[in-house]
C-alpha cells in the first residue's frame, strides 16, 4: 500500500482531519508583492544609490601650483 493510499484511507475513516482545498490567491498576491518590493528596491538603488555612490567615489583634482612671477 502506498503512502498516498494509506493517508486517503485514514482520511476516509475519520482518523485524520480533511484539509480544505488550498487557495491560490494568497500565494499569487505574495509573489506579486515580493516582485513589487524587489522592483522598488532596484529602482531606488538605480536612481538614488548609484549617483550617490559615484559622487562619493569622485576624487578632487590635485592642487595646482604655479611658478612665482
PDB file of N, H, CA, C and O in Angstrom:
ATOM      1  N   UNK A   1       0.847  -1.166   0.000  1.00  0.00           N
ATOM      2  CA  UNK A   1       0.000   0.000   0.000  1.00  0.00           C
ATOM      3  C   UNK A   1       0.898   1.236   0.000  1.00  0.00           C
ATOM      4  O   UNK A   1       1.826   1.344   0.801  1.00  0.00           O
ATOM      5  N   UNK A   2       0.611   2.145  -0.892  1.00  0.00           N
ATOM      6  H   UNK A   2      -0.143   2.057  -1.543  1.00  0.00           H
ATOM      7  CA  UNK A   2       1.420   3.350  -0.971  1.00  0.00           C
ATOM      8  C   UNK A   2       1.006   4.323   0.134  1.00  0.00           C
ATOM      9  O   UNK A   2      -0.074   4.210   0.713  1.00  0.00           O
ATOM     10  N   UNK A   3       1.875   5.260   0.403  1.00  0.00           N
ATOM     11  H   UNK A   3       2.752   5.352  -0.068  1.00  0.00           H
ATOM     12  CA  UNK A   3       1.606   6.239   1.457  1.00  0.00           C
ATOM     13  C   UNK A   3       0.395   7.085   1.103  1.00  0.00           C
ATOM     14  O   UNK A   3      -0.379   7.463   1.983  1.00  0.00           O
ATOM     15  N   UNK A   4       0.228   7.379  -0.166  1.00  0.00           N
ATOM     16  H   UNK A   4       0.856   7.072  -0.880  1.00  0.00           H
ATOM     17  CA  UNK A   4      -0.912   8.196  -0.579  1.00  0.00           C
ATOM     18  C   UNK A   4      -2.233   7.468  -0.312  1.00  0.00           C
ATOM     19  O   UNK A   4      -3.195   8.067   0.168  1.00  0.00           O
ATOM     20  N   UNK A   5      -2.268   6.172  -0.629  1.00  0.00           N
ATOM     21  H   UNK A   5      -1.486   5.685  -1.019  1.00  0.00           H
ATOM     22  CA  UNK A   5      -3.482   5.397  -0.367  1.00  0.00           C
ATOM     23  C   UNK A   5      -3.730   5.260   1.128  1.00  0.00           C
ATOM     24  O   UNK A   5      -4.877   5.296   1.572  1.00  0.00           O
ATOM     25  N   UNK A   6      -2.666   5.102   1.907  1.00  0.00           N
ATOM     26  H   UNK A   6      -1.734   5.072   1.546  1.00  0.00           H
ATOM     27  CA  UNK A   6      -2.828   4.973   3.348  1.00  0.00           C
ATOM     28  C   UNK A   6      -3.406   6.261   3.941  1.00  0.00           C
ATOM     29  O   UNK A   6      -4.301   6.211   4.785  1.00  0.00           O
ATOM     30  N   UNK A   7      -2.898   7.404   3.502  1.00  0.00           N
ATOM     31  H   UNK A   7      -2.171   7.445   2.816  1.00  0.00           H
ATOM     32  CA  UNK A   7      -3.423   8.678   4.001  1.00  0.00           C
ATOM     33  C   UNK A   7      -4.863   8.854   3.563  1.00  0.00           C
ATOM     34  O   UNK A   7      -5.696   9.319   4.341  1.00  0.00           O
ATOM     35  N   UNK A   8      -5.162   8.490   2.335  1.00  0.00           N
ATOM     36  H   UNK A   8      -4.485   8.113   1.703  1.00  0.00           H
ATOM     37  CA  UNK A   8      -6.546   8.602   1.854  1.00  0.00           C
ATOM     38  C   UNK A   8      -7.488   7.726   2.683  1.00  0.00           C
ATOM     39  O   UNK A   8      -8.589   8.149   3.036  1.00  0.00           O
ATOM     40  N   UNK A   9      -7.046   6.498   2.992  1.00  0.00           N
ATOM     41  H   UNK A   9      -6.151   6.155   2.706  1.00  0.00           H
ATOM     42  CA  UNK A   9      -7.872   5.613   3.819  1.00  0.00           C
ATOM     43  C   UNK A   9      -8.060   6.165   5.222  1.00  0.00           C
ATOM     44  O   UNK A   9      -9.150   6.069   5.785  1.00  0.00           O
ATOM     45  N   UNK A  10      -7.000   6.747   5.797  1.00  0.00           N
ATOM     46  H   UNK A  10      -6.114   6.826   5.339  1.00  0.00           H
ATOM     47  CA  UNK A  10      -7.115   7.330   7.136  1.00  0.00           C
ATOM     48  C   UNK A  10      -8.058   8.531   7.138  1.00  0.00           C
ATOM     49  O   UNK A  10      -8.810   8.732   8.091  1.00  0.00           O
ATOM     50  N   UNK A  11      -8.017   9.323   6.075  1.00  0.00           N
ATOM     51  H   UNK A  11      -7.406   9.159   5.301  1.00  0.00           H
ATOM     52  CA  UNK A  11      -8.934  10.474   5.999  1.00  0.00           C
ATOM     53  C   UNK A  11     -10.372  10.001   5.811  1.00  0.00           C
ATOM     54  O   UNK A  11     -11.295  10.560   6.403  1.00  0.00           O
ATOM     55  N   UNK A  12     -10.560   8.979   4.992  1.00  0.00           N
ATOM     56  H   UNK A  12      -9.811   8.524   4.511  1.00  0.00           H
ATOM     57  CA  UNK A  12     -11.914   8.465   4.769  1.00  0.00           C
ATOM     58  C   UNK A  12     -12.497   7.849   6.036  1.00  0.00           C
ATOM     59  O   UNK A  12     -13.702   7.941   6.273  1.00  0.00           O
ATOM     60  N   UNK A  13     -11.654   7.226   6.846  1.00  0.00           N
ATOM     61  H   UNK A  13     -10.676   7.152   6.654  1.00  0.00           H
ATOM     62  CA  UNK A  13     -12.149   6.602   8.065  1.00  0.00           C
ATOM     63  C   UNK A  13     -12.374   7.620   9.187  1.00  0.00           C
ATOM     64  O   UNK A  13     -13.021   7.300  10.184  1.00  0.00           O
ATOM     65  N   UNK A  14     -11.845   8.849   9.038  1.00  0.00           N
ATOM     66  H   UNK A  14     -11.319   9.109   8.228  1.00  0.00           H
ATOM     67  CA  UNK A  14     -12.048   9.865  10.060  1.00  0.00           C
ATOM     68  C   UNK A  14     -10.896   9.962  11.036  1.00  0.00           C
ATOM     69  O   UNK A  14     -10.954  10.760  11.972  1.00  0.00           O
ATOM     70  N   UNK A  15      -9.846   9.170  10.848  1.00  0.00           N
ATOM     71  H   UNK A  15      -9.798   8.521  10.088  1.00  0.00           H
ATOM     72  CA  UNK A  15      -8.699   9.236  11.752  1.00  0.00           C
ATOM     73  C   UNK A  15      -7.898  10.519  11.533  1.00  0.00           C
ATOM     74  O   UNK A  15      -7.302  11.049  12.471  1.00  0.00           O
ATOM     75  N   UNK A  16      -7.885  11.007  10.324  1.00  0.00           N
ATOM     76  H   UNK A  16      -8.369  10.577   9.562  1.00  0.00           H
ATOM     77  CA  UNK A  16      -7.209  12.274  10.020  1.00  0.00           C
ATOM     78  C   UNK A  16      -8.256  13.297   9.601  1.00  0.00           C
ATOM     79  O   UNK A  16      -9.268  12.957   8.990  1.00  0.00           O
ATOM     80  N   UNK A  17      -7.996  14.550   9.939  1.00  0.00           N
ATOM     81  H   UNK A  17      -7.173  14.827  10.436  1.00  0.00           H
ATOM     82  CA  UNK A  17      -8.921  15.600   9.518  1.00  0.00           C
ATOM     83  C   UNK A  17      -8.728  15.861   8.029  1.00  0.00           C
ATOM     84  O   UNK A  17      -7.620  15.771   7.502  1.00  0.00           O
ATOM     85  N   UNK A  18      -9.805  16.179   7.384  1.00  0.00           N
ATOM     86  H   UNK A  18     -10.706  16.252   7.813  1.00  0.00           H
ATOM     87  CA  UNK A  18      -9.697  16.519   5.964  1.00  0.00           C
ATOM     88  C   UNK A  18      -9.240  17.962   5.855  1.00  0.00           C
ATOM     89  O   UNK A  18      -9.659  18.820   6.632  1.00  0.00           O
ATOM     90  N   UNK A  19      -8.388  18.217   4.896  1.00  0.00           N
ATOM     91  H   UNK A  19      -8.047  17.520   4.265  1.00  0.00           H
ATOM     92  CA  UNK A  19      -7.868  19.555   4.707  1.00  0.00           C
ATOM     93  C   UNK A  19      -8.726  20.294   3.694  1.00  0.00           C
ATOM     94  O   UNK A  19      -9.134  19.719   2.684  1.00  0.00           O
ATOM     95  N   UNK A  20      -8.999  21.554   3.955  1.00  0.00           N
ATOM     96  H   UNK A  20      -8.667  22.022   4.774  1.00  0.00           H
ATOM     97  CA  UNK A  20      -9.749  22.325   2.960  1.00  0.00           C
ATOM     98  C   UNK A  20      -8.867  22.560   1.727  1.00  0.00           C
ATOM     99  O   UNK A  20      -7.641  22.571   1.837  1.00  0.00           O
ATOM    100  N   UNK A  21      -9.471  22.743   0.584  1.00  0.00           N
ATOM    101  H   UNK A  21     -10.466  22.734   0.495  1.00  0.00           H
ATOM    102  CA  UNK A  21      -8.658  22.993  -0.608  1.00  0.00           C
ATOM    103  C   UNK A  21      -7.859  24.282  -0.446  1.00  0.00           C
ATOM    104  O   UNK A  21      -8.357  25.274   0.086  1.00  0.00           O
ATOM    105  N   UNK A  22      -6.642  24.253  -0.904  1.00  0.00           N
ATOM    106  H   UNK A  22      -6.237  23.447  -1.336  1.00  0.00           H
ATOM    107  CA  UNK A  22      -5.755  25.407  -0.751  1.00  0.00           C
ATOM    108  C   UNK A  22      -6.166  26.515  -1.714  1.00  0.00           C
ATOM    109  O   UNK A  22      -6.534  26.260  -2.860  1.00  0.00           O
ATOM    110  N   UNK A  23      -6.097  27.731  -1.230  1.00  0.00           N
ATOM    111  H   UNK A  23      -5.798  27.939  -0.299  1.00  0.00           H
ATOM    112  CA  UNK A  23      -6.426  28.882  -2.050  1.00  0.00           C
ATOM    113  C   UNK A  23      -5.212  29.283  -2.878  1.00  0.00           C
ATOM    114  O   UNK A  23      -4.086  29.252  -2.382  1.00  0.00           O
ATOM    115  N   UNK A  24      -5.427  29.653  -4.113  1.00  0.00           N
ATOM    116  H   UNK A  24      -6.341  29.679  -4.516  1.00  0.00           H
ATOM    117  CA  UNK A  24      -4.329  30.066  -4.980  1.00  0.00           C
ATOM    118  C   UNK A  24      -4.138  31.572  -4.961  1.00  0.00           C
ATOM    119  O   UNK A  24      -3.171  32.078  -5.530  1.00  0.00           O
ATOM    120  N   UNK A  25      -5.040  32.294  -4.320  1.00  0.00           N
ATOM    121  H   UNK A  25      -5.825  31.884  -3.858  1.00  0.00           H
ATOM    122  CA  UNK A  25      -4.964  33.751  -4.334  1.00  0.00           C
ATOM    123  C   UNK A  25      -3.835  34.239  -3.445  1.00  0.00           C
ATOM    124  O   UNK A  25      -3.092  35.139  -3.837  1.00  0.00           O
ATOM    125  N   UNK A  26      -3.690  33.674  -2.271  1.00  0.00           N
ATOM    126  H   UNK A  26      -4.293  32.943  -1.952  1.00  0.00           H
ATOM    127  CA  UNK A  26      -2.687  34.150  -1.314  1.00  0.00           C
ATOM    128  C   UNK A  26      -1.261  33.996  -1.839  1.00  0.00           C
ATOM    129  O   UNK A  26      -0.489  34.950  -1.742  1.00  0.00           O
ATOM    130  N   UNK A  27      -0.871  32.841  -2.391  1.00  0.00           N
ATOM    131  H   UNK A  27      -1.498  32.066  -2.469  1.00  0.00           H
ATOM    132  CA  UNK A  27       0.493  32.759  -2.940  1.00  0.00           C
ATOM    133  C   UNK A  27       0.715  33.700  -4.132  1.00  0.00           C
ATOM    134  O   UNK A  27       1.808  34.239  -4.307  1.00  0.00           O
ATOM    135  N   UNK A  28      -0.334  33.893  -4.950  1.00  0.00           N
ATOM    136  H   UNK A  28      -1.222  33.456  -4.807  1.00  0.00           H
ATOM    137  CA  UNK A  28      -0.205  34.788  -6.085  1.00  0.00           C
ATOM    138  C   UNK A  28       0.007  36.220  -5.615  1.00  0.00           C
ATOM    139  O   UNK A  28       0.853  36.926  -6.163  1.00  0.00           O
ATOM    140  N   UNK A  29      -0.740  36.660  -4.618  1.00  0.00           N
ATOM    141  H   UNK A  29      -1.428  36.086  -4.173  1.00  0.00           H
ATOM    142  CA  UNK A  29      -0.571  38.003  -4.096  1.00  0.00           C
ATOM    143  C   UNK A  29       0.784  38.168  -3.421  1.00  0.00           C
ATOM    144  O   UNK A  29       1.400  39.229  -3.524  1.00  0.00           O
ATOM    145  N   UNK A  30       1.247  37.150  -2.743  1.00  0.00           N
ATOM    146  H   UNK A  30       0.746  36.289  -2.659  1.00  0.00           H
ATOM    147  CA  UNK A  30       2.568  37.212  -2.108  1.00  0.00           C
ATOM    148  C   UNK A  30       3.662  37.336  -3.167  1.00  0.00           C
ATOM    149  O   UNK A  30       4.623  38.081  -2.976  1.00  0.00           O
ATOM    150  N   UNK A  31       3.528  36.618  -4.273  1.00  0.00           N
ATOM    151  H   UNK A  31       2.747  36.013  -4.429  1.00  0.00           H
ATOM    152  CA  UNK A  31       4.506  36.700  -5.352  1.00  0.00           C
ATOM    153  C   UNK A  31       4.513  38.088  -5.976  1.00  0.00           C
ATOM    154  O   UNK A  31       5.575  38.646  -6.252  1.00  0.00           O
ATOM    155  N   UNK A  32       3.335  38.639  -6.194  1.00  0.00           N
ATOM    156  H   UNK A  32       2.472  38.186  -5.969  1.00  0.00           H
ATOM    157  CA  UNK A  32       3.235  39.986  -6.764  1.00  0.00           C
ATOM    158  C   UNK A  32       3.839  41.012  -5.811  1.00  0.00           C
ATOM    159  O   UNK A  32       4.542  41.923  -6.248  1.00  0.00           O
ATOM    160  N   UNK A  33       3.572  40.875  -4.522  1.00  0.00           N
ATOM    161  H   UNK A  33       3.001  40.135  -4.167  1.00  0.00           H
ATOM    162  CA  UNK A  33       4.108  41.800  -3.532  1.00  0.00           C
ATOM    163  C   UNK A  33       5.628  41.714  -3.445  1.00  0.00           C
ATOM    164  O   UNK A  33       6.298  42.742  -3.344  1.00  0.00           O
ATOM    165  N   UNK A  34       6.182  40.505  -3.481  1.00  0.00           N
ATOM    166  H   UNK A  34       5.638  39.670  -3.562  1.00  0.00           H
ATOM    167  CA  UNK A  34       7.636  40.342  -3.448  1.00  0.00           C
ATOM    168  C   UNK A  34       8.255  40.944  -4.710  1.00  0.00           C
ATOM    169  O   UNK A  34       9.293  41.602  -4.634  1.00  0.00           O
ATOM    170  N   UNK A  35       7.636  40.729  -5.852  1.00  0.00           N
ATOM    171  H   UNK A  35       6.793  40.194  -5.913  1.00  0.00           H
ATOM    172  CA  UNK A  35       8.146  41.318  -7.094  1.00  0.00           C
ATOM    173  C   UNK A  35       8.094  42.831  -7.073  1.00  0.00           C
ATOM    174  O   UNK A  35       9.021  43.494  -7.539  1.00  0.00           O
ATOM    175  N   UNK A  36       7.022  43.379  -6.539  1.00  0.00           N
ATOM    176  H   UNK A  36       6.269  42.841  -6.162  1.00  0.00           H
ATOM    177  CA  UNK A  36       6.892  44.834  -6.429  1.00  0.00           C
ATOM    178  C   UNK A  36       7.952  45.395  -5.491  1.00  0.00           C
ATOM    179  O   UNK A  36       8.561  46.424  -5.785  1.00  0.00           O
ATOM    180  N   UNK A  37       8.177  44.726  -4.363  1.00  0.00           N
ATOM    181  H   UNK A  37       7.682  43.890  -4.124  1.00  0.00           H
ATOM    182  CA  UNK A  37       9.188  45.189  -3.407  1.00  0.00           C
ATOM    183  C   UNK A  37      10.582  45.123  -4.029  1.00  0.00           C
ATOM    184  O   UNK A  37      11.379  46.046  -3.854  1.00  0.00           O
ATOM    185  N   UNK A  38      10.885  44.048  -4.751  1.00  0.00           N
ATOM    186  H   UNK A  38      10.239  43.299  -4.893  1.00  0.00           H
ATOM    187  CA  UNK A  38      12.180  43.937  -5.417  1.00  0.00           C
ATOM    188  C   UNK A  38      12.349  45.036  -6.457  1.00  0.00           C
ATOM    189  O   UNK A  38      13.417  45.641  -6.549  1.00  0.00           O
ATOM    190  N   UNK A  39      11.314  45.298  -7.237  1.00  0.00           N
ATOM    191  H   UNK A  39      10.446  44.806  -7.163  1.00  0.00           H
ATOM    192  CA  UNK A  39      11.379  46.359  -8.239  1.00  0.00           C
ATOM    193  C   UNK A  39      11.555  47.726  -7.609  1.00  0.00           C
ATOM    194  O   UNK A  39      12.290  48.560  -8.136  1.00  0.00           O
ATOM    195  N   UNK A  40      10.894  47.966  -6.494  1.00  0.00           N
ATOM    196  H   UNK A  40      10.297  47.288  -6.065  1.00  0.00           H
ATOM    197  CA  UNK A  40      11.022  49.246  -5.801  1.00  0.00           C
ATOM    198  C   UNK A  40      12.440  49.441  -5.278  1.00  0.00           C
ATOM    199  O   UNK A  40      13.003  50.529  -5.394  1.00  0.00           O
ATOM    200  N   UNK A  41      13.012  48.399  -4.709  1.00  0.00           N
ATOM    201  H   UNK A  41      12.554  47.514  -4.614  1.00  0.00           H
ATOM    202  CA  UNK A  41      14.384  48.482  -4.202  1.00  0.00           C
ATOM    203  C   UNK A  41      15.363  48.681  -5.363  1.00  0.00           C
ATOM    204  O   UNK A  41      16.297  49.475  -5.250  1.00  0.00           O
ATOM    205  N   UNK A  42      15.161  47.983  -6.456  1.00  0.00           N
ATOM    206  H   UNK A  42      14.402  47.339  -6.548  1.00  0.00           H
ATOM    207  CA  UNK A  42      16.050  48.132  -7.615  1.00  0.00           C
ATOM    208  C   UNK A  42      15.931  49.537  -8.206  1.00  0.00           C
ATOM    209  O   UNK A  42      16.939  50.138  -8.577  1.00  0.00           O
ATOM    210  N   UNK A  43      14.722  50.058  -8.296  1.00  0.00           N
ATOM    211  H   UNK A  43      13.903  49.570  -7.994  1.00  0.00           H
ATOM    212  CA  UNK A  43      14.512  51.412  -8.823  1.00  0.00           C
ATOM    213  C   UNK A  43      15.155  52.449  -7.914  1.00  0.00           C
ATOM    214  O   UNK A  43      15.825  53.363  -8.392  1.00  0.00           O
ATOM    215  N   UNK A  44      14.955  52.314  -6.604  1.00  0.00           N
ATOM    216  H   UNK A  44      14.410  51.571  -6.215  1.00  0.00           H
ATOM    217  CA  UNK A  44      15.543  53.245  -5.649  1.00  0.00           C
ATOM    218  C   UNK A  44      17.070  53.172  -5.710  1.00  0.00           C
ATOM    219  O   UNK A  44      17.744  54.201  -5.663  1.00  0.00           O
ATOM    220  N   UNK A  45      17.603  51.981  -5.814  1.00  0.00           N
ATOM    221  H   UNK A  45      17.055  51.145  -5.853  1.00  0.00           H
ATOM    222  CA  UNK A  45      19.052  51.832  -5.903  1.00  0.00           C
ATOM    223  C   UNK A  45      19.609  52.442  -7.172  1.00  0.00           C
ATOM    224  O   UNK A  45      20.691  53.029  -7.154  1.00  0.00           O
ATOM    225  N   UNK A  46      18.884  52.312  -8.278  1.00  0.00           N
ATOM    226  H   UNK A  46      18.005  51.835  -8.293  1.00  0.00           H
ATOM    227  CA  UNK A  46      19.377  52.848  -9.548  1.00  0.00           C
ATOM    228  C   UNK A  46      19.254  54.363  -9.620  1.00  0.00           C
ATOM    229  O   UNK A  46      20.110  55.021 -10.213  1.00  0.00           O
ATOM    230  N   UNK A  47      18.217  54.924  -9.031  1.00  0.00           N
ATOM    231  H   UNK A  47      17.522  54.390  -8.550  1.00  0.00           H
ATOM    232  CA  UNK A  47      18.001  56.368  -9.157  1.00  0.00           C
ATOM    233  C   UNK A  47      18.664  57.178  -8.056  1.00  0.00           C
ATOM    234  O   UNK A  47      19.000  58.342  -8.275  1.00  0.00           O
ATOM    235  N   UNK A  48      18.861  56.601  -6.888  1.00  0.00           N
ATOM    236  H   UNK A  48      18.589  55.655  -6.711  1.00  0.00           H
ATOM    237  CA  UNK A  48      19.439  57.344  -5.770  1.00  0.00           C
ATOM    238  C   UNK A  48      20.799  56.777  -5.373  1.00  0.00           C
ATOM    239  O   UNK A  48      21.748  57.532  -5.160  1.00  0.00           O
ATOM    240  N   UNK A  49      20.895  55.477  -5.274  1.00  0.00           N
ATOM    241  H   UNK A  49      20.123  54.865  -5.447  1.00  0.00           H
ATOM    242  CA  UNK A  49      22.107  54.860  -4.764  1.00  0.00           C
ATOM    243  C   UNK A  49      23.303  54.975  -5.689  1.00  0.00           C
ATOM    244  O   UNK A  49      24.405  55.278  -5.233  1.00  0.00           O
ATOM    245  N   UNK A  50      23.110  54.739  -6.974  1.00  0.00           N
ATOM    246  H   UNK A  50      22.214  54.493  -7.344  1.00  0.00           H
ATOM    247  CA  UNK A  50      24.233  54.778  -7.909  1.00  0.00           C
ATOM    248  C   UNK A  50      24.795  56.187  -8.041  1.00  0.00           C
ATOM    249  O   UNK A  50      26.015  56.342  -7.976  1.00  0.00           O
ATOM    250  N   UNK A  51      23.970  57.234  -8.224  1.00  0.00           N
ATOM    251  H   UNK A  51      22.980  57.108  -8.276  1.00  0.00           H
ATOM    252  CA  UNK A  51      24.563  58.580  -8.274  1.00  0.00           C
ATOM    253  C   UNK A  51      25.257  58.972  -6.965  1.00  0.00           C
ATOM    254  O   UNK A  51      26.302  59.622  -6.992  1.00  0.00           O
ATOM    255  N   UNK A  52      24.690  58.585  -5.832  1.00  0.00           N
ATOM    256  H   UNK A  52      23.841  58.057  -5.810  1.00  0.00           H
ATOM    257  CA  UNK A  52      25.341  58.891  -4.560  1.00  0.00           C
ATOM    258  C   UNK A  52      26.666  58.157  -4.443  1.00  0.00           C
ATOM    259  O   UNK A  52      27.637  58.710  -3.926  1.00  0.00           O
ATOM    260  N   UNK A  53      26.717  56.932  -4.910  1.00  0.00           N
ATOM    261  H   UNK A  53      25.928  56.483  -5.329  1.00  0.00           H
ATOM    262  CA  UNK A  53      27.957  56.169  -4.876  1.00  0.00           C
ATOM    263  C   UNK A  53      29.001  56.784  -5.807  1.00  0.00           C
ATOM    264  O   UNK A  53      30.179  56.851  -5.454  1.00  0.00           O
ATOM    265  N   UNK A  54      28.585  57.229  -6.980  1.00  0.00           N
ATOM    266  H   UNK A  54      27.628  57.174  -7.266  1.00  0.00           H
ATOM    267  CA  UNK A  54      29.517  57.866  -7.902  1.00  0.00           C
ATOM    268  C   UNK A  54      30.058  59.164  -7.324  1.00  0.00           C
ATOM    269  O   UNK A  54      31.246  59.450  -7.468  1.00  0.00           O
ATOM    270  N   UNK A  55      29.208  59.961  -6.672  1.00  0.00           N
ATOM    271  H   UNK A  55      28.242  59.729  -6.556  1.00  0.00           H
ATOM    272  CA  UNK A  55      29.678  61.194  -6.048  1.00  0.00           C
ATOM    273  C   UNK A  55      30.633  60.901  -4.903  1.00  0.00           C
ATOM    274  O   UNK A  55      31.595  61.642  -4.704  1.00  0.00           O
ATOM    275  N   UNK A  56      30.394  59.856  -4.160  1.00  0.00           N
ATOM    276  H   UNK A  56      29.612  59.254  -4.322  1.00  0.00           H
ATOM    277  CA  UNK A  56      31.268  59.521  -3.039  1.00  0.00           C
ATOM    278  C   UNK A  56      32.633  59.025  -3.517  1.00  0.00           C
ATOM    279  O   UNK A  56      33.633  59.189  -2.819  1.00  0.00           O
ATOM    280  N   UNK A  57      32.676  58.426  -4.693  1.00  0.00           N
ATOM    281  H   UNK A  57      31.863  58.293  -5.261  1.00  0.00           H
ATOM    282  CA  UNK A  57      33.941  57.895  -5.195  1.00  0.00           C
ATOM    283  C   UNK A  57      34.731  58.919  -6.012  1.00  0.00           C
ATOM    284  O   UNK A  57      35.872  58.660  -6.394  1.00  0.00           O
ATOM    285  N   UNK A  58      34.135  60.070  -6.277  1.00  0.00           N
ATOM    286  H   UNK A  58      33.208  60.280  -5.966  1.00  0.00           H
ATOM    287  CA  UNK A  58      34.799  61.082  -7.097  1.00  0.00           C
ATOM    288  C   UNK A  58      35.967  61.696  -6.319  1.00  0.00           C
ATOM    289  O   UNK A  58      35.829  62.063  -5.152  1.00  0.00           O
ATOM    290  N   UNK A  59      37.097  61.796  -6.978  1.00  0.00           N
ATOM    291  H   UNK A  59      37.209  61.498  -7.926  1.00  0.00           H
ATOM    292  CA  UNK A  59      38.275  62.391  -6.352  1.00  0.00           C
ATOM    293  C   UNK A  59      38.431  63.825  -6.853  1.00  0.00           C
ATOM    294  O   UNK A  59      38.193  64.128  -8.022  1.00  0.00           O
ATOM    295  N   UNK A  60      38.835  64.688  -5.938  1.00  0.00           N
ATOM    296  H   UNK A  60      39.029  64.442  -4.989  1.00  0.00           H
ATOM    297  CA  UNK A  60      39.136  66.050  -6.341  1.00  0.00           C
ATOM    298  C   UNK A  60      40.477  66.055  -7.073  1.00  0.00           C
ATOM    299  O   UNK A  60      41.352  65.244  -6.770  1.00  0.00           O
ATOM    300  N   UNK A  61      40.639  66.959  -8.030  1.00  0.00           N
ATOM    301  H   UNK A  61      39.928  67.618  -8.276  1.00  0.00           H
ATOM    302  CA  UNK A  61      41.928  67.014  -8.729  1.00  0.00           C
ATOM    303  C   UNK A  61      43.028  67.499  -7.778  1.00  0.00           C
ATOM    304  O   UNK A  61      42.754  68.229  -6.825  1.00  0.00           O
ATOM    305  N   UNK A  62      44.241  67.099  -8.034  1.00  0.00           N
ATOM    306  H   UNK A  62      44.464  66.506  -8.807  1.00  0.00           H
ATOM    307  CA  UNK A  62      45.320  67.543  -7.151  1.00  0.00           C
ATOM    308  C   UNK A  62      45.501  69.057  -7.250  1.00  0.00           C
ATOM    309  O   UNK A  62      45.239  69.655  -8.294  1.00  0.00           O
ATOM    310  N   UNK A  63      45.951  69.670  -6.156  1.00  0.00           N
ATOM    311  H   UNK A  63      46.163  69.185  -5.307  1.00  0.00           H
ATOM    312  CA  UNK A  63      46.121  71.136  -6.208  1.00  0.00           C
ATOM    313  C   UNK A  63      47.235  71.516  -7.197  1.00  0.00           C
ATOM    314  O   UNK A  63      48.259  70.843  -7.315  1.00  0.00           O
ATOM    315  N   UNK A  64      46.987  72.600  -7.882  1.00  0.00           N
ATOM    316  H   UNK A  64      46.155  73.147  -7.787  1.00  0.00           H
ATOM    317  CA  UNK A  64      47.945  73.076  -8.875  1.00  0.00           C
ATOM    318  C   UNK A  64      48.796  74.165  -8.235  1.00  0.00           C
ATOM    319  O   UNK A  64      48.283  75.029  -7.524  1.00  0.00           O
ATOM    320  N   UNK A  65      50.078  74.117  -8.489  1.00  0.00           N
ATOM    321  H   UNK A  65      50.495  73.415  -9.067  1.00  0.00           H
ATOM    322  CA  UNK A  65      50.946  75.185  -8.019  1.00  0.00           C
ATOM    323  C   UNK A  65      51.651  75.791  -9.245  1.00  0.00           C
ATOM    324  O   UNK A  65      52.147  75.088 -10.125  1.00  0.00           O
ATOM    325  N   UNK A  66      51.665  77.069  -9.255  1.00  0.00           N
ATOM    326  H   UNK A  66      51.262  77.640  -8.540  1.00  0.00           H
ATOM    327  CA  UNK A  66      52.276  77.771 -10.380  1.00  0.00           C
ATOM    328  C   UNK A  66      53.579  78.399  -9.927  1.00  0.00           C
ATOM    329  O   UNK A  66      53.781  78.666  -8.742  1.00  0.00           O
ATOM    330  N   UNK A  67      54.441  78.627 -10.868  1.00  0.00           N
ATOM    331  H   UNK A  67      54.277  78.411 -11.830  1.00  0.00           H
ATOM    332  CA  UNK A  67      55.714  79.286 -10.554  1.00  0.00           C
ATOM    333  C   UNK A  67      55.457  80.735 -10.175  1.00  0.00           C
ATOM    334  O   UNK A  67      54.512  81.360 -10.656  1.00  0.00           O
ATOM    335  N   UNK A  68      56.311  81.259  -9.306  1.00  0.00           N
ATOM    336  H   UNK A  68      57.079  80.752  -8.915  1.00  0.00           H
ATOM    337  CA  UNK A  68      56.176  82.655  -8.909  1.00  0.00           C
ATOM    338  C   UNK A  68      56.617  83.547 -10.046  1.00  0.00           C
ATOM    339  O   UNK A  68      57.584  83.249 -10.747  1.00  0.00           O
ATOM    340  N   UNK A  69      55.904  84.641 -10.225  1.00  0.00           N
ATOM    341  H   UNK A  69      55.119  84.884  -9.655  1.00  0.00           H
ATOM    342  CA  UNK A  69      56.301  85.546 -11.329  1.00  0.00           C
ATOM    343  C   UNK A  69      57.570  86.323 -11.010  1.00  0.00           C
ATOM    344  O   UNK A  69      58.030  87.119 -11.829  1.00  0.00           O
TER     345      UNK A  69
END
